[in-house]
C-alpha cells in the first residue's frame, strides 16, 4: 500500500536548510527557484530523502494548502553511527536537547535546523 514517506519541511528560507544537510553529506538532486530565492529542494544522503519548500512557494503552488501550513515546528529523529561527528558537522546549530541517554537505548542530542525544525540525532548505545 504505502511504498515511501518523504518529509517536506516548510520554512521561510530553503537555502540555509539545504546547506545544513549538505554538511551531513546530503546532495541536492533537484531544486526550483521561487522568485530570486530557492523555493524548493530535494536532498538525498545514504538513500534517505527529504525536501524543503519555502512558505511563499507553497502559497504560490496552492493557496488552500498555503493557508494551512506553518514554518518550523517539525521534529526529525535521525539515527546516526557517530553522534559526536553529526553534531560537529552542524557546529553552531542551536542545541535544544542536551546530551542524554534514553530508556530505549539511544544517546541523543537535538539541534535546530535553520528553518526552526528540531533535528534529534541519536546513536544506539550498549
C-alpha positions as CSV (number, residue, x, y, z in Angstrom):
1,X,0.0,0.0,0.0
2,X,2.5,2.7,1.1
3,X,5.9,2.5,-0.6
4,X,7.6,5.5,0.9
5,X,7.2,8.6,3.0
6,X,9.4,11.7,2.4
7,X,9.0,14.7,4.7
8,X,8.5,18.1,3.1
9,X,9.6,20.7,5.6
10,X,8.1,24.2,5.1
11,X,10.4,27.0,6.0
12,X,10.9,30.7,5.5
13,X,14.2,30.2,3.6
14,X,15.3,27.0,1.9
15,X,19.0,27.7,1.1
16,X,20.3,27.7,4.7
17,X,18.4,24.4,5.4
18,X,20.0,22.8,2.3
19,X,23.4,23.9,3.4
20,X,22.7,22.4,6.9
21,X,22.1,19.0,5.4
22,X,25.0,19.2,2.9
23,X,27.3,19.4,5.9
24,X,25.9,16.0,6.8
25,X,26.7,14.5,3.4
26,X,23.4,15.1,1.6
27,X,23.4,16.2,-2.0
28,X,20.9,18.3,-3.9
29,X,19.1,16.3,-6.5
30,X,16.5,18.8,-7.6
31,X,15.8,22.4,-6.9
32,X,13.4,25.0,-8.1
33,X,13.7,28.8,-7.7
34,X,10.8,30.9,-6.4
35,X,11.4,34.5,-7.5
36,X,15.1,35.3,-6.7
37,X,15.4,32.7,-3.9
38,X,15.4,28.9,-3.7
39,X,11.8,27.8,-3.4
40,X,12.2,24.1,-3.2
41,X,15.0,21.5,-2.9
42,X,15.2,17.7,-2.7
43,X,18.1,16.4,-0.7
44,X,19.4,12.8,-0.7
45,X,22.0,11.2,1.5
46,X,22.7,7.4,2.0
47,X,19.3,6.6,0.5
48,X,17.4,9.0,2.7
49,X,15.4,11.7,1.1
50,X,13.9,14.9,2.5
51,X,12.5,18.0,0.9
52,X,12.3,21.7,1.9
53,X,9.9,24.2,0.4
54,X,9.5,27.9,1.2
55,X,6.2,29.1,2.7
56,X,5.9,31.6,-0.2
57,X,6.4,28.8,-2.7
58,X,3.8,26.7,-1.1
59,X,1.3,29.6,-1.1
60,X,2.1,30.2,-4.8
61,X,1.6,26.5,-5.6
62,X,-1.7,26.1,-3.8
63,X,-3.4,28.9,-1.9
64,X,-5.6,26.4,0.2
65,X,-2.6,24.4,1.3
66,X,-0.6,27.6,1.8
67,X,-3.1,28.8,4.3
68,X,-2.9,25.6,6.3
69,X,0.8,25.0,6.7
70,X,3.2,26.7,9.0
71,X,7.0,27.0,9.1
72,X,9.2,25.2,11.5
73,X,7.8,23.1,14.3
74,X,8.6,19.7,12.8
75,X,10.8,17.2,14.6
76,X,13.0,14.7,12.9
77,X,14.5,11.6,14.6
78,X,17.8,10.9,12.8
79,X,19.7,7.8,13.8
80,X,23.5,8.1,13.2
81,X,26.5,5.9,13.6
82,X,28.5,8.6,15.3
83,X,26.6,11.2,17.3
84,X,29.6,13.4,18.1
85,X,30.5,13.6,14.4
86,X,27.0,14.5,13.4
87,X,26.8,17.3,16.0
88,X,30.2,18.5,15.0
89,X,29.2,18.6,11.3
90,X,26.5,21.1,12.1
91,X,28.6,23.0,14.6
92,X,26.9,26.3,15.6
93,X,23.4,24.9,15.3
94,X,21.5,25.8,18.5
95,X,21.3,22.8,20.8
96,X,17.7,22.3,22.1
97,X,18.0,18.9,23.6
98,X,21.1,18.4,25.7
99,X,23.1,15.2,25.5
100,X,21.1,12.4,27.1
101,X,20.7,8.7,27.1
102,X,17.1,7.4,26.8
103,X,15.3,4.4,28.3
104,X,15.2,2.9,24.8
105,X,19.0,2.7,24.5
106,X,19.8,5.8,22.4
107,X,22.2,8.6,23.2
108,X,20.6,11.8,21.8
109,X,21.4,15.5,21.1
110,X,18.8,17.8,19.5
111,X,19.6,20.8,17.4
112,X,17.6,23.4,15.4
113,X,18.0,23.5,11.7
114,X,18.0,27.0,10.1
115,X,14.2,26.6,9.4
116,X,13.3,26.1,13.1
117,X,12.8,22.3,13.0
118,X,14.2,20.1,15.7
119,X,16.7,17.5,14.4
120,X,17.2,14.9,17.1
121,X,20.4,13.0,16.3
122,X,20.5,9.6,18.1
123,X,23.1,6.9,18.4
124,X,22.4,3.4,19.7
125,X,24.4,2.6,22.9
126,X,25.3,-0.7,24.5
